[in-house]
């Protein structure tokens, strides 16, 4: 049976979490020098963890007034910025837009992350 993924609501909850901030020193000593996600990945989920159907949505990553990257969400609530390597060494502003170009969410991504979740 297929899982129904609703479209995200217009209300902004301002609930965002860093999934994985840094690789521990212990993991580096074992021989894992590469991050799990080589490129910056953003996931958009509901409060219960189920991803939204984000078909047509796109995200823009900026640093100050400079646009770093623009990428489209897939239908599972995931967007990957192929030109931003992880772990990030600078902070970014993330803006999520609808297919019509209407600003939907704005989030701050701190330095030192490889994945970021937008909750709600």
GIQUI-V563573 format. One record per residue. N is the residue number from 0. D_CENTER is the distance of its C-alpha to the mean C-alpha in Angstrom with 2 decimals. Layout:
# GIQUI-V563573
n=N d_center=D_CENTER
n=N d_center=D_CENTER
This chain:
# GIQUI-V563573
n=0 d_center=27.45
n=1 d_center=24.21
n=2 d_center=21.61
n=3 d_center=21.24
n=4 d_center=17.73
n=5 d_center=18.28
n=6 d_center=16.73
n=7 d_center=14.78
n=8 d_center=17.34
n=9 d_center=17.95
n=10 d_center=18.34
n=11 d_center=15.65
n=12 d_center=15.62
n=13 d_center=13.82
n=14 d_center=12.72
n=15 d_center=9.56
n=16 d_center=9.81
n=17 d_center=9.25
n=18 d_center=9.62
n=19 d_center=11.64
n=20 d_center=12.89
n=21 d_center=15.78
n=22 d_center=18.02
n=23 d_center=21.27
n=24 d_center=24.50
n=25 d_center=26.02
n=26 d_center=23.57
n=27 d_center=24.32
n=28 d_center=28.04
n=29 d_center=27.88
n=30 d_center=26.85
n=31 d_center=23.07
n=32 d_center=22.23
n=33 d_center=19.17
n=34 d_center=15.66
n=35 d_center=14.63
n=36 d_center=11.74
n=37 d_center=13.39
n=38 d_center=10.61
n=39 d_center=7.21
n=40 d_center=4.90
n=41 d_center=1.55
n=42 d_center=4.54
n=43 d_center=6.77
n=44 d_center=10.04
n=45 d_center=13.43
n=46 d_center=15.27
n=47 d_center=16.93
n=48 d_center=13.95
n=49 d_center=14.66
n=50 d_center=11.94
n=51 d_center=12.78
n=52 d_center=14.51
n=53 d_center=12.39
n=54 d_center=15.01
n=55 d_center=15.58
n=56 d_center=12.50
n=57 d_center=10.98
n=58 d_center=8.68
n=59 d_center=10.41
n=60 d_center=9.72
n=61 d_center=12.94
n=62 d_center=15.04
n=63 d_center=17.89
n=64 d_center=19.30
n=65 d_center=18.32
n=66 d_center=15.79
n=67 d_center=14.13
n=68 d_center=12.42
n=69 d_center=11.95
n=70 d_center=10.63
n=71 d_center=11.17
n=72 d_center=9.55
n=73 d_center=11.86
n=74 d_center=13.88
n=75 d_center=12.18
n=76 d_center=8.94
n=77 d_center=6.96
n=78 d_center=6.25
n=79 d_center=7.39
n=80 d_center=8.76
n=81 d_center=12.17
n=82 d_center=13.81
n=83 d_center=11.71
n=84 d_center=13.15
n=85 d_center=12.33
n=86 d_center=13.33
n=87 d_center=12.50
n=88 d_center=15.76
n=89 d_center=14.99
n=90 d_center=12.86
n=91 d_center=10.90
n=92 d_center=10.71
n=93 d_center=8.01
n=94 d_center=10.05
n=95 d_center=9.66
n=96 d_center=13.04
n=97 d_center=15.24
n=98 d_center=17.28
n=99 d_center=19.97
n=100 d_center=18.05
n=101 d_center=18.05
n=102 d_center=15.53
n=103 d_center=13.88
n=104 d_center=11.47
n=105 d_center=11.12
n=106 d_center=9.25
n=107 d_center=10.23
n=108 d_center=8.46
n=109 d_center=11.60
n=110 d_center=13.18
n=111 d_center=13.52
n=112 d_center=10.19
n=113 d_center=9.02
n=114 d_center=6.07
n=115 d_center=4.28
n=116 d_center=5.26
n=117 d_center=6.50
n=118 d_center=10.06
n=119 d_center=12.64
